[in-house]
Amino acid sequence: MKFRRNIAPEPEINLIAFIDVLLVVLIFLMLSTTYNKFTEMELNLPLANASPQKERAREIVVSVSAEGQFSVNHVVISGKDVPSISLALAQASQQVNDPMVVINADAQSSHQSVMMVMEAARRNQLNQLTFAAQAPSGPSK
């Protein structure tokens, strides 16, 4: 007498299909991922290792506040547009030979505000521009 046991084959996992699916998912994730770390820049402006600002006779100091308020040679301008700034620069440059415009912008001021000052200087043919910065508070290297 033969007593035969019906032994079921052991179940096995098909690893080849599993690896194929994982490779496709991996390729999809690599192609669809955006790399934010490489596209972001952290800027802390305007700190620089600069000497203290000296008042010079031929400088026209244009200050830009964080709120977008402008002043030329410590006189506040009522308008916040390019023609107003241009008019104030024209009046200030009449008294100075070969003037240099010093843009003293707050670190929180908008880029547009600084560009407006640069455009007003260009309209008045004031080609010498520089930016004021403060030295960092930590120890210098």
VOKERO-770808 format. One line per 10 residues: their letters; for each residue y, x, z of C-alpha. Coordinates in steps of 0.1 Angstrom, whole numbers, always signed. Each point is the difference from the previous one (the first is absolute). Layout:
BEGIN
A = Y X Z ~ ...
This chain:
BEGIN
MKFRRNIAPE = +0 +0 +0 ~ +33 +13 -9 ~ +29 -10 +21 ~ +30 +6 -20 ~ +34 -1 +16 ~ +28 -12 -21 ~ +25 +26 +9 ~ +34 -7 -15 ~ +18 +31 -14 ~ +28 +13 +21
PEINLIAFID = +34 -11 -11 ~ +22 +28 -14 ~ +36 +3 -8 ~ +9 +9 -35 ~ +25 +29 +6 ~ +7 +7 -36 ~ +17 -34 -6 ~ +18 +3 +34 ~ +14 +35 -10 ~ +11 -13 -34
VLLVVLIFLM = +19 -29 +16 ~ +17 +23 +25 ~ +11 +24 -27 ~ +16 -28 -20 ~ +18 -12 +31 ~ +11 +35 +9 ~ +14 +6 -35 ~ +18 -34 +1 ~ +16 +9 +34 ~ +11 +34 -12
LSTTYNKFTE = +17 -14 -31 ~ +17 -29 +17 ~ +13 +18 +31 ~ +37 +7 +2 ~ +9 +32 +17 ~ +30 -9 +21 ~ +0 +32 +19 ~ +11 +20 -31 ~ +27 -25 -11 ~ +18 -3 +33
MELNLPLANA = +27 +24 +11 ~ +15 +0 +35 ~ +36 +10 -1 ~ +22 +7 +30 ~ +35 +6 -14 ~ +25 +16 +3 ~ -11 +29 +23 ~ +5 +35 -13 ~ +5 +35 +13 ~ +36 +1 -7
SPQKERAREI = +31 +16 +15 ~ +25 -23 +17 ~ +23 -18 -23 ~ +34 +16 -4 ~ +31 -19 -11 ~ +14 +16 -32 ~ +32 -9 -16 ~ -15 -8 -34 ~ -28 -22 +13 ~ +0 -38 -3
VVSVSAEGQF = -24 -13 +26 ~ -17 -33 -9 ~ -19 -16 +28 ~ -27 -27 -5 ~ -11 -20 +30 ~ -35 -16 +5 ~ +16 -34 -6 ~ +15 +11 -33 ~ +36 +5 +11 ~ +19 +28 -18
SVNHVVISGK = +28 +22 +11 ~ +19 +28 -18 ~ +15 +27 +21 ~ -5 -21 +31 ~ +18 -30 -14 ~ -22 -31 -3 ~ -2 -17 -34 ~ +0 -38 +0 ~ -21 -4 -31 ~ -37 +8 -4
DVPSISLALA = -1 +5 -37 ~ +5 +29 -25 ~ +36 -9 -11 ~ +12 +0 +37 ~ -16 +33 +7 ~ +13 +14 -33 ~ +36 -11 +9 ~ -2 +16 +34 ~ -14 +33 -15 ~ +28 +0 -26
QASQQVNDPM = +26 -3 +27 ~ -16 +27 +21 ~ -4 +24 -29 ~ +36 -2 -11 ~ +10 +22 +29 ~ -27 +26 -5 ~ -5 +27 -27 ~ -36 +3 -12 ~ -15 -23 +27 ~ -36 +0 +13
VVINADAQSS = -15 -33 +10 ~ -21 +2 +32 ~ -22 -30 +4 ~ -8 -6 +36 ~ -26 -28 +0 ~ -18 -14 +29 ~ -38 +5 +0 ~ -5 -38 +0 ~ +25 -6 -28 ~ -14 -13 -33
HQSVMMVMEA = -5 +22 -30 ~ +21 -25 -20 ~ +30 +7 +22 ~ -2 +37 -6 ~ -4 -6 -37 ~ +31 -21 +0 ~ +20 +29 +15 ~ -14 +23 -26 ~ +9 -24 -28 ~ +35 -3 +14
ARRNQLNQLT = +4 +38 +0 ~ -12 +2 -36 ~ +25 -26 -11 ~ +28 +22 +15 ~ -14 +32 -16 ~ -8 +14 +35 ~ -30 +22 -10 ~ -4 +20 +32 ~ -22 -20 +24 ~ -18 +11 +31
FAAQAPSGPS = -18 -18 +28 ~ +5 +4 +37 ~ -30 +2 +23 ~ -7 +7 +36 ~ -22 +27 +15 ~ -33 -12 +16 ~ +1 -3 +38 ~ -31 +21 +4 ~ -2 +38 +0 ~ +7 +15 -34
K = -25 +22 -18
